[in-house]
């Protein structure tokens, strides 16, 4: 018997936070069918030596709430937020 092929996770959204033109953090939400994962990478996408921290949620709604609250805090701290649509 061969193992079933699993589809790659579907990217839901990506949020980038910058302050004074410098990348601070990238939050990327992935739908894995039965759960949703938010990968958080400090220093932005191209930062060296920063492995993403992953946070697993029961569904996209919970992941979206987590990201929304993080974005609010970053805005309060003076960060500019940009987003990227799913690929």
C-alpha angles and dihedrals in degrees: 000000000000121000116255115256112245122213116243115256116274115239110234100182145325127219123195123198121200131177122195088351094303121118111245106173142345121211116196123184120205127188110218095180097246096038140014124231128201114202113203118197119183116216094028133272098309099043114132120234097009114119114196118256111225126214118191122211134185093242146350092270092061092044091050091051090052092050093044091054092046090050091050090053092048091050090050088054091054101261123147112230124210129174137208123213119236114281 
